[in-house]
Amino acid sequence: EGQRREHADPVGLVHLGARQVDDARRRVPLRRARNDQDAAAGARAHELRDEPAAAREAYARALEEDLSYYQAHARLAALALQSGDTATAISEDGLTADLRPAEPTVQTQLGVLLAATGNRTDAVAHFHAAVAADPVFAPPYLELAKTYEALGQADSALVQYGAFLARAARDDGQAAFARARLQALRAAGPPH
C-alpha cells in the first residue's frame, strides 16, 4: 500500500509536485535508447538535468532513427535558441514547420523567430500558414499585427490586432497590449 505506483511517463515527472522536481531531476534514469521516442525521453531527461550538450546528442540519436520526428527538431531549435545560436534554431524550426505544416503553433514559433531576426517577409508567410491551419487560434494574428506594424503597414496591422482581439481569451495577457496598439494606430490616422 505504501509503495509508489510506476507510471508510463518515461521522464518520471508528470505526477510530481513542484517541490519534488529538483529531487526527481537527480534520479531520472538515463538508459540507452531503444527507439526514437526512448532517445527523445532520454534527451528530455538531460534537459531537465541542465545538460544541453548531452540533450542535443540524444535528440540527434532520435533523428538517426527517424528524421521525420518533428519533436526532436523542435527541441533542438529550443536548445539552439537558449545558447544564442539563432541560425540553428531557424534551421531546426524550419524543418519542424516543413514536417508539420498544418500545426499552427509550429508555424507561429518559426514566424516569431524569423521576425525577431529581421526576416519579416518570411515571418508573415508562416503566420498566414498558422492562420490557415487554425483560424480561431489567436496568437498568429497578434504576431502578424506586430510584424505588419514593423513593416510600416498600419492598415494591415489594424486588421490583425482586431482579429487577435476577436479571438483572444478575455484574460489573455496580450489583449491590453493589442488594444493599446489598436488605439495608437487609429489615433495616428492614415499614413501621409
Backbone hydrogen bonds, N-H to C=O, Kabsch-Sander energy under -0.5 kcal/mol:
donor,donor_aa,acceptor,acceptor_aa,energy
16,L,13,L,-1.4
20,Q,17,G,-1.0
21,V,17,G,-0.7
21,V,18,A,-0.8
22,D,18,A,-0.5
24,A,20,Q,-2.4
25,R,21,V,-2.5
26,R,22,D,-1.1
27,R,23,D,-0.7
27,R,24,A,-0.8
28,V,24,A,-1.1
31,R,29,P,-0.8
39,A,35,N,-2.5
40,A,36,D,-2.3
41,A,37,Q,-2.4
42,G,38,D,-2.5
43,A,39,A,-2.4
44,R,40,A,-2.6
45,A,41,A,-2.0
46,H,42,G,-2.0
47,E,43,A,-2.2
48,L,44,R,-2.5
49,R,45,A,-1.4
50,D,47,E,-1.9
51,E,46,H,-2.6
55,A,51,E,-2.2
56,R,52,P,-2.7
57,E,53,A,-2.1
58,A,54,A,-2.2
59,Y,55,A,-2.7
60,A,56,R,-2.3
61,R,57,E,-2.0
62,A,58,A,-2.1
63,L,59,Y,-2.1
64,E,60,A,-1.5
65,E,61,R,-1.3
66,D,62,A,-1.5
69,Y,66,D,-1.8
70,Y,68,S,-1.8
72,A,69,Y,-1.1
73,H,69,Y,-1.1
74,A,70,Y,-2.5
75,R,71,Q,-2.4
76,L,72,A,-2.4
77,A,73,H,-2.2
78,A,74,A,-2.0
79,L,75,R,-2.6
80,A,76,L,-2.4
81,L,77,A,-2.5
82,Q,78,A,-2.3
83,S,79,L,-1.4
84,G,81,L,-1.3
85,D,80,A,-2.8
86,T,84,G,-1.3
89,A,85,D,-2.1
90,I,86,T,-2.8
91,S,87,A,-2.2
92,E,88,T,-3.1
93,D,89,A,-2.8
94,G,90,I,-2.4
95,L,91,S,-2.0
96,T,92,E,-2.3
97,A,93,D,-2.7
98,D,94,G,-2.3
99,L,95,L,-2.2
100,R,96,T,-2.0
103,E,100,R,-1.8
107,Q,103,E,-2.1
108,T,104,P,-2.5
109,Q,105,T,-2.4
110,L,106,V,-2.1
111,G,107,Q,-2.3
112,V,108,T,-2.7
113,L,109,Q,-2.2
114,L,110,L,-2.8
115,A,111,G,-2.8
116,A,112,V,-2.5
117,T,113,L,-1.2
118,G,115,A,-1.6
119,N,114,L,-2.5
120,R,118,G,-1.4
123,A,119,N,-1.8
124,V,120,R,-2.6
125,A,121,T,-1.5
126,H,122,D,-1.8
127,F,123,A,-2.5
128,H,124,V,-2.5
129,A,125,A,-1.9
130,A,126,H,-2.0
131,V,127,F,-2.2
132,A,128,H,-2.6
133,A,129,A,-2.0
134,D,130,A,-2.0
137,F,134,D,-1.8
138,A,136,V,-0.7
141,Y,138,A,-1.5
142,L,138,A,-1.1
143,E,139,P,-2.2
144,L,140,P,-2.6
145,A,141,Y,-2.4
146,K,142,L,-2.5
147,T,143,E,-2.3
148,Y,144,L,-3.1
149,E,145,A,-2.4
150,A,146,K,-2.2
151,L,147,T,-1.8
152,G,149,E,-1.4
153,Q,148,Y,-2.9
154,A,152,G,-1.0
157,A,153,Q,-2.3
158,L,154,A,-2.7
159,V,155,D,-1.8
160,Q,156,S,-2.2
161,Y,157,A,-2.7
162,G,158,L,-2.2
163,A,159,V,-2.3
164,F,160,Q,-2.6
165,L,161,Y,-2.5
166,A,162,G,-2.0
167,R,163,A,-0.9
167,R,164,F,-1.1
168,A,164,F,-2.5
172,D,169,A,-2.0
175,A,172,D,-1.6
178,A,174,Q,-2.4
179,R,175,A,-2.7
180,A,176,A,-2.4
181,R,177,F,-2.5
182,L,178,A,-2.5
183,Q,179,R,-2.5
184,A,180,A,-2.5
185,L,181,R,-2.6
186,R,182,L,-2.2
187,A,183,Q,-2.4
188,A,184,A,-1.8
189,G,185,L,-0.8
189,G,186,R,-0.6
